[in-house]
Amino acid sequence: MAERRKHPAPTGAWLCRRGAMARVVLLVPVLAGVLSGCLQYDERIRVAADGAVDLEVMITGPVASYGPAAGVPGAPGWLVEVLSVDNTGKDQPERHLRCRRAVAPGDALPSGYVDPAAAEGAAHLRFPTGLRTWTTGGRTFYEFRRTYEARRFRRFANAPLTPDQKQLEERILEVGIFAVGAADREAYLGVLRQQLEEDMATRVTEAAGALAADGVLPVAAIDGLCAAGRGFTARTVPVERLLEMLEMDDDSMARALADYNIGLRDALAAAAEGLAAGAGPRLRAELAALDRAWDITLHLGNDSFKVQLDLPGRVIRTNGLSRPDQPGQVTWEFNGKDLQDRDLPLQAVSVVEAPGHRGTP
């Protein structure tokens, strides 16, 4: 048996894993930094007078953060350069990427960094972007719009703890799961099990609901599949198993979590196939897509963004930050958590007045 960790640090990628397992892994420093995000996106968008657009994105962060959940530009048209990997004075090497793209006048602007047609690309961050220009009365207007689409969060996040449960969790995080009494340990593990089952039921409802919406399964099948998921969870992750997982090393913990999710998908797919031919593979794919989107949402929660827009002329309307000494420039700064359950629109309009034009009387 592995040595018990009496004073685990609440760090690492698994701090933000889904559902009740998120609370389990708070107790051990698993895979530190691998999925925790912490990427900085600095984007500059330059709009020329003829409507041509140049985009440049600088991405900076620990090398370990550039995993599958990272939104590194890969859609057609992007030129990606690795500028450096800096090891100076850092716990992890830091990678610097420069991504550039030129868009001709009238061509569509990118709606994301990752190609939505690529495998699982649609699960990544989307931000439909548009530029409209028009001329009237001797003035040319440039209207820029981009909307960062909401990432669903509350639907899949942990249910809040009661005050007593929260107090117990804080004590366990301070001294370790094995330093509290047996009754407190069993109570807390029971909470984890309950949240794990609630999370499972949420995912199954979403995935099976998609099949029901398409007429593949009857709506009544959702309850049966949730029951099948609870049965699988009870068999494979009893309270004793949770305690056992706290004694695992990092790699073993990662494999245990992966095995649980794969096994759950297989069990539910078999149950769905018994209800309707072809429903099994479809349900498995829906569950995998939910897991993928959630991992990306968690990754984005630790990322930060800065967008600087340069428009011709003077900006006359925007929801960003503009400065008098830079009349054509607008800046927005936000982080990934700002996208949880809500869209984030960026808007700006500028105007260029023809020389000698005095306006309409």
N, C-alpha and C positions, 0 to 999 in steps of 0.2 A: 504493500500500500504506500502511496506517495506521502511524503511528509505534509502534515497539515499546516496550513498557513494561518498564523494567528493574527497577523496585522497586514491584511492585504490592502493594496492601494486601489482606490476606485478609478483606474485609468484604463485607456485602451479602447480599441475599436468596439469591443462588445459592450461598452457602456451603453450603447444606444441600439442594442439588438431588440427585436420585436417582442412585444408582449411580456409575459411573466419571465421568459428567459432573460430579458433585459435586466431584471432584478437579480436573477441568479448570478449572472456574469459580472454584476457590479462588485461581487465579492472576490474576484480573482483578476489579476492583470493579464488578460488574454490578448494576444496579437496586438500589442500596443501600436496604435497609429495606423494599422493596415487599412482600416475602413473608416477612420475617423474624419476624413476630409481635410479641412484646414488648407484649402487651396485659395489663393487670391487671384481673381480675374480682373485685370485692368484693360478695358477695351476703349479704343479711340476710333471714332467714326468721323471721317472727313467727307463732306458733301461738296462737290465742285459746282460751279455756276451752271454747267450743262446737265447736272443731275447725276453725273458719275459718282460712285461712292467707293471709298477705300476703307477697309476695316482692318484693324490691327489689334490683336488680343495678346497681352502678356500674361502668362500663367506661372505662378510661383507657389511652391510648396514642397513638403517632404517627398522624397522619391516614393516612399511607401504609400502616399496618398494617391498616386497615379494608377489606381487599380481599375477594374472593370466598371465600378460605379462612378468614376470620374468622367466629367463631360469635356474631354479633350477634343477639339475640332478634328473631324475626320470626314465630314461631308465633302462631296466633290467640289473643287474650287478653292479649297483651303491649302495654303502652303505652310507646313509646320516645320520649324527649326528648333533644335535643342541648342540653346545658347550656352548653357553651362550646368555643371553639377557641383555645387558648392558644399564643401565639407568643413569649412572654417567655423569653429566654435559652436557647432550644432550637434544635438543628440543624434539627428538623422541627416543624411545627405539631402540637400535641397536642390530641386531641379527647376530650371528656368526655361520656359518655352515661349517662342514668338510665333504667332499664327496670323497669317495675312491672307486677305482676299480682296480682289478688285471686282466691282460690279459695274457693268456698262450702263449708260443712261437708259432708263426704261425697263431694265431687267429686274427680275424679282430679287429681293434681298433675302438673306438666309433667315430661316425660322428656328434655327437651333445650331449648336455646334456639332452635334452628332447626326449623321444621316438617318432620317427616320425610316428609310428603306432598308437599312442595315439590320442585322440580327439584333433584336431587342432595342433597336434605336429609338422606337416610338416611346419607350419608357423614360428616356432622358428628358432633360429640361427643354421646354419649347418656348420660344418667344417670337411669334409672328411679328414681322417688321415691315413697314411700308414707308415709301417716300412719295409725296404728291407735289407737283409743281404746277403753277398756273400764272398767267400774266393778265393783268387788267389795269387799265388807267395808267399805264406807264410804270407799274410796279410788278415785280415778279416775286411770288410767294413760294416758300418751301415749307412743307408740313411733314414732319417726321413723327412716326408713331411706332412704338414697340410695346407689346404686352407680354410680360413674363407670366406664363400660365401657372395657376395654383397647383400646389402639390398636396394631395390629400394626406392629412396627418391625424387629426383627432379620431377619425374612424378607426384607425389601427393602433393608436397610441395606448399606453397603459391606462387602465382605469385608475383614478386617484385613490390613494390610500386614506383610510380613516386616520384621525389624529393619533390614536394609539398605535396603529400599524406604522405610521410614519416615524413616530418616536422610537419604536422597536427597530425599524430599518436603520435609522441614524446611529443607534447604539451598536448594531451589528457591523455597520460600515466602519465604526471607530475601533472596535475591539476584535472583530472577526466572528464568523458564524459559530466557531467551535469554542468561543470564550463565554458564550451565554448559556443559561441553564437549558435543560432538555425541553422544558415546557415552552419556553420562548422560541427555541429552535424549531420545534414541531409546529408552533403557531405560524411562524414566518414561512416555513416551507409549505405549509398549507395554503397560505396566501399566494405563494408562487404557483402552486399547482392550479389554484382556482383561476389565476390570471392567464396561465398558459392555456387552459381550456376555453376561457372566454375569447382569447385571441384566435384560437383555432376555429371557434364557431363563427367569428367575424369573417375570417378568410373564406371559410367554406360557404357561408351565406353569400358573399360577394361572387365567388367563382360559380357556384351552382345557380345563383340568381341570373348570371349572364346566360347560362344554358337554358334556364326557364324562359328568359325574355325572348330567346330565339326559337322557342318551341321544342327544344331538344329533350328537356325534362319537364315534368309537371312541377308546379310550385310546391306541392306537398312533398316532393322528394327532398327538399332542402332540410326539413326537420330530420328525416331519416339519415341523411348524409352527416348532419351535425352529430347525431347519436353515434354513428359509426366512427367519427373522429374522436368523440369522447372515449369510446371504447378502446381505440388504438392508443390514445394518450394514457389512459389508465393502465394499460398493459405494459407500455414501453417506458413511461416516465412516472413511476410511482414516487412518493415522497422520498423513499430510500434511494432511488436513483438520482434525485436532485442532490442529495447529500453526497452521494458518491461522485457526482460530477464536480463538486467543489474541490475534490482532492486530485483532480486530473491536472496534468500539465497542459500547456497551451494547445499543442497540436491535438491531444486527445479530446480536449473540450471542443475544438473546432470540428473534429470528425463526429463527435457525438451529436452536436447540433445539426450538422449536415445530414447525418443518418436519420435523425428524427424527421426532418422535413421531407426527405426523399421517401422514407417509409410511409409517412402520412399521405403523401400524394399517391403512392402506389395503392394503399389500402382504400382510399376514397375513389380512385379511378376504377378499381375492381368493383366496388359497390355501385358506382354509377353505370358501369357497363352491364351490370345485372339488371338495371332498370330500363336501359335503352341501348341498342346496338350503336356503337360509335361514340357514346357519351363519355367513356373512360378516358381516351386520349385527350378529348377536348377539355375535360375537367382538369386533368393533370396540367395541360398547357395554361389554363386560366390561373391555376394556383401558382405555377412557376412565374407567370407574368406579374402577379400581385407581389410575390416575394421580391422580384427584381425591381419593380417600381419603388417598393418600400426601402430597399437598400440604397437606392439612388437618392430618395428623399432624405434619408438619414445623413448620407454623405453631404448633400447640399446644405443641410442645417448648420454645418461647421464651415462652410465656404463663405467668402466675402466677395463683393462685386463693386467695381467702379466703372461707370460708363461716361466717357467724355465725348460730346457731340460738337462738331464744328460745322455750322451752317453759313452759307453766304449771307452777307448783309447783317442786319440787326435782328436779334431775337425779340419778338414783340409779345409772345405768349408761350408759357412753359409751366410744367409742374416740377421742374428741376431747379438747380441753383445756378444763377447767372450773375456775372459781375460787370459793372459799368466799364471797366478797362478792357473787357473781352466781350464786346457786344454781340458777337456771333457764336459764342461758346456756352454750352450748358453741361452741367455735371450732375450725375445721380450716384449716390452711394447707398448700398443696402447689403444685407446678408441673406443667406438661404432661408433662415427662419422666417423672414418677412414674406416668403412665398407659401408658407404653410396655410392651406385652406383659403387663400385669397389670391386673386390676380394682382399684378403690380404693373400699372401702365406708365410708360414714359412718353411724354408729349412735348413737342416744341414747334413753333412756327416762326419763321424769319421772313424778312422782306428786303428786297433790293430795289431801290428807286432809280429810275433812269436819270442820267445826268440832265440837269436843267428842268426836270419835271417839277411842277409846283402843286400838283394835286388837282382834284376836281373842285371847282368853286362850290 
